Amino acid sequence: MGIIMDLRRTTTMRFAALSALLVALPWATPAAADAAETTVLPVASHQAPQQPHVVRSMFWMNAMRSNLDRRARATASSRMRTDVAHMRASGTDLAVLAEVAADQRTAFRRLTGPRWAMVTGGNAIDNVVVYRRTAFTQVAHASMTTRYNRGQRIHVTIPVLRDNVTGTQVAVIPVHNPQWNVGPWRAMSIRLEIAKIKQLRRTHPQWRIVIAGDFNAAGPSACAFAHIGMASAFLSRAHCGRIKAIDQMYASPALKPHAYRSVHTGATDHGREYHAKLVL
């Protein structure tokens, strides 16, 4: 019996010593235990994936060789054939054509088939937006009325196109403004176009905006659109008065218009067609 009692005392003493040793260790103190519970381990940061961007090619020009020359009208189909060939060769995704007659619209649809869409305004001589269906899908539209010579009202359809890759939505305004010597109508049209851009920005801030076509003005219209924050592929706001071409294009800055070039063509009496790139 004495032996058993000795063993029990020995075991009790050993456990007491072991407990004291465990308490004395730093990592076993209450403070260390609290710290272990509250330590924040570094977590690998997971950044949201960036939205993909694509570069789209844009084309614009005055498509009618002359709206006064009947001989030029007789060649409308052949001139539109040239336009379509140039758009295909440059990989155009989006285009604005000013002064497009009915026979030209018919020729365009015949030449392009279902691969391209044309959005018209319903005027006899029309300003149209065309786009490649593999690049864009029309998801909405807006409209406005501009003025032409002698105050003639021109209905403008503004298609809203969604990029098929990124989902970016772009409202495209086709333009053909009056000449400078026919009264106040050109200045009025520019004011109406600027007001429409501001309204679209206010009501649909998610839309990007492109306005292009025959402005029948060089520096004055360029500065007007630069001053409301529209970007150009060929000039800066500080040098907006230096532009000479009357066929112009302006875009929301987020579209980063760039790679501007003009190409000589006999398909228009303006003698030039125009190309640029947009980032969507």
TORKOL-4160 file (C-alpha; in steps of 0.2 Angstrom, whole numbers, padded with zeros to 4 digits, m for minus):
280
<pt num="1" X="0000" Y="0000" Z="0000"/>
<pt num="2" X="0014" Y="0012" Z="0004"/>
<pt num="3" X="0022" Y="0009" Z="m0013"/>
<pt num="4" X="0006" Y="0013" Z="m0022"/>
<pt num="5" X="0004" Y="0030" Z="m0012"/>
<pt num="6" X="0022" Y="0034" Z="m0016"/>
<pt num="7" X="0018" Y="0031" Z="m0035"/>
<pt num="8" X="0003" Y="0042" Z="m0034"/>
<pt num="9" X="0013" Y="0056" Z="m0026"/>
<pt num="10" X="0026" Y="0055" Z="m0039"/>
<pt num="11" X="0014" Y="0055" Z="m0053"/>
<pt num="12" X="0005" Y="0070" Z="m0046"/>
<pt num="13" X="0021" Y="0080" Z="m0043"/>
<pt num="14" X="0026" Y="0076" Z="m0061"/>
<pt num="15" X="0010" Y="0082" Z="m0068"/>
<pt num="16" X="0011" Y="0098" Z="m0058"/>
<pt num="17" X="0028" Y="0101" Z="m0064"/>
<pt num="18" X="0023" Y="0098" Z="m0082"/>
<pt num="19" X="0008" Y="0110" Z="m0080"/>
<pt num="20" X="0020" Y="0124" Z="m0073"/>
<pt num="21" X="0032" Y="0122" Z="m0088"/>
<pt num="22" X="0017" Y="0123" Z="m0100"/>
<pt num="23" X="0011" Y="0139" Z="m0092"/>
<pt num="24" X="0028" Y="0147" Z="m0092"/>
<pt num="25" X="0031" Y="0144" Z="m0111"/>
<pt num="26" X="0028" Y="0161" Z="m0121"/>
<pt num="27" X="0017" Y="0154" Z="m0134"/>
<pt num="28" X="0005" Y="0147" Z="m0121"/>
<pt num="29" X="0002" Y="0163" Z="m0112"/>
<pt num="30" X="m0016" Y="0170" Z="m0113"/>
<pt num="31" X="m0009" Y="0186" Z="m0122"/>
<pt num="32" X="m0001" Y="0175" Z="m0135"/>
<pt num="33" X="m0017" Y="0165" Z="m0137"/>
<pt num="34" X="m0027" Y="0181" Z="m0139"/>
<pt num="35" X="m0014" Y="0187" Z="m0152"/>
<pt num="36" X="m0015" Y="0171" Z="m0162"/>
<pt num="37" X="m0034" Y="0173" Z="m0162"/>
<pt num="38" X="m0033" Y="0191" Z="m0169"/>
<pt num="39" X="m0019" Y="0189" Z="m0181"/>
<pt num="40" X="m0024" Y="0194" Z="m0199"/>
<pt num="41" X="m0016" Y="0183" Z="m0211"/>
<pt num="42" X="m0011" Y="0191" Z="m0228"/>
<pt num="43" X="m0024" Y="0187" Z="m0241"/>
<pt num="44" X="m0019" Y="0187" Z="m0259"/>
<pt num="45" X="m0028" Y="0201" Z="m0268"/>
<pt num="46" X="m0040" Y="0196" Z="m0282"/>
<pt num="47" X="m0042" Y="0211" Z="m0294"/>
<pt num="48" X="m0058" Y="0211" Z="m0304"/>
<pt num="49" X="m0055" Y="0206" Z="m0321"/>
<pt num="50" X="m0053" Y="0221" Z="m0333"/>
<pt num="51" X="m0066" Y="0223" Z="m0346"/>
<pt num="52" X="m0060" Y="0217" Z="m0363"/>
<pt num="53" X="m0058" Y="0231" Z="m0376"/>
<pt num="54" X="m0058" Y="0230" Z="m0395"/>
<pt num="55" X="m0052" Y="0242" Z="m0409"/>
<pt num="56" X="m0066" Y="0246" Z="m0422"/>
<pt num="57" X="m0063" Y="0254" Z="m0439"/>
<pt num="58" X="m0074" Y="0269" Z="m0444"/>
<pt num="59" X="m0077" Y="0276" Z="m0461"/>
<pt num="60" X="m0086" Y="0292" Z="m0465"/>
<pt num="61" X="m0089" Y="0303" Z="m0481"/>
<pt num="62" X="m0101" Y="0312" Z="m0491"/>
<pt num="63" X="m0107" Y="0298" Z="m0503"/>
<pt num="64" X="m0116" Y="0309" Z="m0516"/>
<pt num="65" X="m0104" Y="0315" Z="m0530"/>
<pt num="66" X="m0116" Y="0330" Z="m0533"/>
<pt num="67" X="m0134" Y="0332" Z="m0529"/>
<pt num="68" X="m0136" Y="0345" Z="m0543"/>
<pt num="69" X="m0128" Y="0335" Z="m0557"/>
<pt num="70" X="m0139" Y="0322" Z="m0566"/>
<pt num="71" X="m0125" Y="0314" Z="m0574"/>
<pt num="72" X="m0117" Y="0310" Z="m0557"/>
<pt num="73" X="m0133" Y="0303" Z="m0551"/>
<pt num="74" X="m0133" Y="0291" Z="m0565"/>
<pt num="75" X="m0117" Y="0283" Z="m0558"/>
<pt num="76" X="m0124" Y="0281" Z="m0541"/>
<pt num="77" X="m0123" Y="0262" Z="m0541"/>
<pt num="78" X="m0105" Y="0262" Z="m0547"/>
<pt num="79" X="m0100" Y="0275" Z="m0534"/>
<pt num="80" X="m0108" Y="0265" Z="m0520"/>
<pt num="81" X="m0099" Y="0250" Z="m0527"/>
<pt num="82" X="m0083" Y="0259" Z="m0524"/>
<pt num="83" X="m0088" Y="0264" Z="m0507"/>
<pt num="84" X="m0092" Y="0247" Z="m0502"/>
<pt num="85" X="m0076" Y="0240" Z="m0509"/>
<pt num="86" X="m0066" Y="0253" Z="m0499"/>
<pt num="87" X="m0075" Y="0249" Z="m0483"/>
<pt num="88" X="m0072" Y="0230" Z="m0485"/>
<pt num="89" X="m0054" Y="0233" Z="m0489"/>
<pt num="90" X="m0051" Y="0243" Z="m0474"/>
<pt num="91" X="m0060" Y="0231" Z="m0462"/>
<pt num="92" X="m0073" Y="0245" Z="m0458"/>
<pt num="93" X="m0085" Y="0240" Z="m0444"/>
<pt num="94" X="m0095" Y="0257" Z="m0443"/>
<pt num="95" X="m0098" Y="0270" Z="m0456"/>
<pt num="96" X="m0108" Y="0287" Z="m0458"/>
<pt num="97" X="m0113" Y="0292" Z="m0476"/>
<pt num="98" X="m0120" Y="0309" Z="m0479"/>
<pt num="99" X="m0131" Y="0313" Z="m0494"/>
<pt num="100" X="m0136" Y="0296" Z="m0499"/>
<pt num="101" X="m0150" Y="0295" Z="m0512"/>
<pt num="102" X="m0163" Y="0282" Z="m0514"/>
<pt num="103" X="m0154" Y="0272" Z="m0528"/>
<pt num="104" X="m0138" Y="0272" Z="m0518"/>
<pt num="105" X="m0147" Y="0265" Z="m0503"/>
<pt num="106" X="m0154" Y="0251" Z="m0514"/>
<pt num="107" X="m0137" Y="0248" Z="m0521"/>
<pt num="108" X="m0129" Y="0247" Z="m0504"/>
<pt num="109" X="m0141" Y="0234" Z="m0498"/>
<pt num="110" X="m0139" Y="0224" Z="m0514"/>
<pt num="111" X="m0120" Y="0224" Z="m0513"/>
<pt num="112" X="m0118" Y="0220" Z="m0494"/>
<pt num="113" X="m0132" Y="0208" Z="m0491"/>
<pt num="114" X="m0136" Y="0203" Z="m0474"/>
<pt num="115" X="m0119" Y="0206" Z="m0467"/>
<pt num="116" X="m0121" Y="0224" Z="m0465"/>
<pt num="117" X="m0136" Y="0235" Z="m0459"/>
<pt num="118" X="m0141" Y="0252" Z="m0464"/>
<pt num="119" X="m0151" Y="0264" Z="m0453"/>
<pt num="120" X="m0159" Y="0278" Z="m0462"/>
<pt num="121" X="m0168" Y="0294" Z="m0457"/>
<pt num="122" X="m0182" Y="0292" Z="m0470"/>
<pt num="123" X="m0177" Y="0307" Z="m0480"/>
<pt num="124" X="m0176" Y="0308" Z="m0499"/>
<pt num="125" X="m0158" Y="0312" Z="m0498"/>
<pt num="126" X="m0153" Y="0304" Z="m0482"/>
<pt num="127" X="m0139" Y="0303" Z="m0469"/>
<pt num="128" X="m0136" Y="0285" Z="m0464"/>
<pt num="129" X="m0127" Y="0274" Z="m0452"/>
<pt num="130" X="m0121" Y="0257" Z="m0458"/>
<pt num="131" X="m0113" Y="0244" Z="m0447"/>
<pt num="132" X="m0106" Y="0226" Z="m0449"/>
<pt num="133" X="m0118" Y="0214" Z="m0440"/>
<pt num="134" X="m0104" Y="0203" Z="m0434"/>
<pt num="135" X="m0097" Y="0219" Z="m0424"/>
<pt num="136" X="m0113" Y="0227" Z="m0418"/>
<pt num="137" X="m0131" Y="0224" Z="m0414"/>
<pt num="138" X="m0143" Y="0238" Z="m0413"/>
<pt num="139" X="m0152" Y="0239" Z="m0396"/>
<pt num="140" X="m0161" Y="0256" Z="m0396"/>
<pt num="141" X="m0163" Y="0272" Z="m0406"/>
<pt num="142" X="m0165" Y="0290" Z="m0403"/>
<pt num="143" X="m0170" Y="0304" Z="m0415"/>
<pt num="144" X="m0168" Y="0322" Z="m0418"/>
<pt num="145" X="m0173" Y="0335" Z="m0432"/>
<pt num="146" X="m0160" Y="0346" Z="m0440"/>
<pt num="147" X="m0161" Y="0360" Z="m0453"/>
<pt num="148" X="m0155" Y="0361" Z="m0470"/>
<pt num="149" X="m0155" Y="0374" Z="m0484"/>
<pt num="150" X="m0170" Y="0386" Z="m0482"/>
<pt num="151" X="m0174" Y="0379" Z="m0466"/>
<pt num="152" X="m0179" Y="0362" Z="m0473"/>
<pt num="153" X="m0182" Y="0349" Z="m0458"/>
<pt num="154" X="m0171" Y="0334" Z="m0459"/>
<pt num="155" X="m0176" Y="0319" Z="m0448"/>
<pt num="156" X="m0161" Y="0310" Z="m0441"/>
<pt num="157" X="m0162" Y="0293" Z="m0434"/>
<pt num="158" X="m0148" Y="0289" Z="m0420"/>
<pt num="159" X="m0145" Y="0270" Z="m0419"/>
<pt num="160" X="m0138" Y="0264" Z="m0402"/>
<pt num="161" X="m0126" Y="0250" Z="m0406"/>
<pt num="162" X="m0120" Y="0237" Z="m0394"/>
<pt num="163" X="m0102" Y="0230" Z="m0397"/>
<pt num="164" X="m0104" Y="0211" Z="m0399"/>
<pt num="165" X="m0088" Y="0208" Z="m0389"/>
<pt num="166" X="m0087" Y="0221" Z="m0375"/>
<pt num="167" X="m0105" Y="0226" Z="m0374"/>
<pt num="168" X="m0101" Y="0245" Z="m0375"/>
<pt num="169" X="m0116" Y="0255" Z="m0382"/>
<pt num="170" X="m0113" Y="0269" Z="m0394"/>
<pt num="171" X="m0126" Y="0281" Z="m0401"/>
<pt num="172" X="m0121" Y="0287" Z="m0418"/>
<pt num="173" X="m0127" Y="0303" Z="m0425"/>
<pt num="174" X="m0126" Y="0305" Z="m0444"/>
<pt num="175" X="m0124" Y="0323" Z="m0450"/>
<pt num="176" X="m0126" Y="0334" Z="m0466"/>
<pt num="177" X="m0127" Y="0352" Z="m0461"/>
<pt num="178" X="m0131" Y="0367" Z="m0473"/>
<pt num="179" X="m0118" Y="0377" Z="m0482"/>
<pt num="180" X="m0111" Y="0393" Z="m0474"/>
<pt num="181" X="m0120" Y="0405" Z="m0487"/>
<pt num="182" X="m0138" Y="0400" Z="m0485"/>
<pt num="183" X="m0143" Y="0410" Z="m0469"/>
<pt num="184" X="m0143" Y="0404" Z="m0451"/>
<pt num="185" X="m0147" Y="0386" Z="m0454"/>
<pt num="186" X="m0129" Y="0379" Z="m0452"/>
<pt num="187" X="m0127" Y="0387" Z="m0435"/>
<pt num="188" X="m0144" Y="0382" Z="m0430"/>
<pt num="189" X="m0140" Y="0364" Z="m0435"/>
<pt num="190" X="m0124" Y="0364" Z="m0425"/>
<pt num="191" X="m0133" Y="0371" Z="m0410"/>
<pt num="192" X="m0146" Y="0357" Z="m0411"/>
<pt num="193" X="m0133" Y="0343" Z="m0413"/>
<pt num="194" X="m0124" Y="0350" Z="m0397"/>
<pt num="195" X="m0140" Y="0351" Z="m0388"/>
<pt num="196" X="m0144" Y="0333" Z="m0392"/>
<pt num="197" X="m0127" Y="0327" Z="m0387"/>
<pt num="198" X="m0129" Y="0335" Z="m0370"/>
<pt num="199" X="m0146" Y="0328" Z="m0368"/>
<pt num="200" X="m0140" Y="0310" Z="m0372"/>
<pt num="201" X="m0126" Y="0312" Z="m0360"/>
<pt num="202" X="m0138" Y="0317" Z="m0346"/>
<pt num="203" X="m0152" Y="0304" Z="m0350"/>
<pt num="204" X="m0140" Y="0289" Z="m0355"/>
<pt num="205" X="m0123" Y="0292" Z="m0347"/>
<pt num="206" X="m0119" Y="0274" Z="m0351"/>
<pt num="207" X="m0119" Y="0277" Z="m0369"/>
<pt num="208" X="m0104" Y="0283" Z="m0379"/>
<pt num="209" X="m0107" Y="0295" Z="m0393"/>
<pt num="210" X="m0101" Y="0297" Z="m0411"/>
<pt num="211" X="m0106" Y="0311" Z="m0422"/>
<pt num="212" X="m0099" Y="0311" Z="m0440"/>
<pt num="213" X="m0103" Y="0316" Z="m0458"/>
<pt num="214" X="m0103" Y="0332" Z="m0469"/>
<pt num="215" X="m0103" Y="0347" Z="m0457"/>
<pt num="216" X="m0100" Y="0360" Z="m0472"/>
<pt num="217" X="m0089" Y="0369" Z="m0460"/>
<pt num="218" X="m0071" Y="0367" Z="m0455"/>
<pt num="219" X="m0064" Y="0376" Z="m0439"/>
<pt num="220" X="m0080" Y="0383" Z="m0432"/>
<pt num="221" X="m0089" Y="0366" Z="m0430"/>
<pt num="222" X="m0073" Y="0358" Z="m0425"/>
<pt num="223" X="m0071" Y="0370" Z="m0410"/>
<pt num="224" X="m0089" Y="0369" Z="m0406"/>
<pt num="225" X="m0088" Y="0351" Z="m0403"/>
<pt num="226" X="m0071" Y="0351" Z="m0395"/>
<pt num="227" X="m0078" Y="0364" Z="m0382"/>
<pt num="228" X="m0091" Y="0352" Z="m0376"/>
<pt num="229" X="m0078" Y="0338" Z="m0373"/>
<pt num="230" X="m0080" Y="0328" Z="m0389"/>
<pt num="231" X="m0063" Y="0320" Z="m0395"/>
<pt num="232" X="m0056" Y="0321" Z="m0412"/>
<pt num="233" X="m0044" Y="0308" Z="m0421"/>
<pt num="234" X="m0035" Y="0322" Z="m0430"/>
<pt num="235" X="m0034" Y="0338" Z="m0419"/>
<pt num="236" X="m0034" Y="0344" Z="m0401"/>
<pt num="237" X="m0045" Y="0356" Z="m0393"/>
<pt num="238" X="m0031" Y="0369" Z="m0393"/>
<pt num="239" X="m0029" Y="0368" Z="m0412"/>
<pt num="240" X="m0047" Y="0365" Z="m0417"/>
<pt num="241" X="m0047" Y="0380" Z="m0429"/>
<pt num="242" X="m0034" Y="0372" Z="m0440"/>
<pt num="243" X="m0045" Y="0359" Z="m0448"/>
<pt num="244" X="m0049" Y="0361" Z="m0466"/>
<pt num="245" X="m0059" Y="0346" Z="m0470"/>
<pt num="246" X="m0078" Y="0348" Z="m0469"/>
<pt num="247" X="m0081" Y="0329" Z="m0467"/>
<pt num="248" X="m0077" Y="0326" Z="m0449"/>
<pt num="249" X="m0080" Y="0314" Z="m0434"/>
<pt num="250" X="m0080" Y="0317" Z="m0416"/>
<pt num="251" X="m0082" Y="0304" Z="m0402"/>
<pt num="252" X="m0084" Y="0302" Z="m0383"/>
<pt num="253" X="m0066" Y="0303" Z="m0376"/>
<pt num="254" X="m0068" Y="0285" Z="m0369"/>
<pt num="255" X="m0068" Y="0279" Z="m0387"/>
<pt num="256" X="m0051" Y="0286" Z="m0390"/>
<pt num="257" X="m0052" Y="0290" Z="m0408"/>
<pt num="258" X="m0035" Y="0288" Z="m0417"/>
<pt num="259" X="m0027" Y="0283" Z="m0433"/>
<pt num="260" X="m0035" Y="0296" Z="m0444"/>
<pt num="261" X="m0032" Y="0295" Z="m0462"/>
<pt num="262" X="m0040" Y="0302" Z="m0478"/>
<pt num="263" X="m0040" Y="0293" Z="m0494"/>
<pt num="264" X="m0043" Y="0301" Z="m0512"/>
<pt num="265" X="m0058" Y="0294" Z="m0520"/>
<pt num="266" X="m0069" Y="0299" Z="m0535"/>
<pt num="267" X="m0084" Y="0292" Z="m0527"/>
<pt num="268" X="m0088" Y="0309" Z="m0520"/>
<pt num="269" X="m0087" Y="0327" Z="m0526"/>
<pt num="270" X="m0077" Y="0330" Z="m0510"/>
<pt num="271" X="m0063" Y="0320" Z="m0517"/>
<pt num="272" X="m0060" Y="0311" Z="m0500"/>
<pt num="273" X="m0065" Y="0297" Z="m0489"/>
<pt num="274" X="m0060" Y="0296" Z="m0471"/>
<pt num="275" X="m0055" Y="0283" Z="m0458"/>
<pt num="276" X="m0051" Y="0281" Z="m0440"/>
<pt num="277" X="m0050" Y="0269" Z="m0426"/>
<pt num="278" X="m0061" Y="0268" Z="m0410"/>
<pt num="279" X="m0058" Y="0259" Z="m0394"/>
<pt num="280" X="m0074" Y="0250" Z="m0387"/>
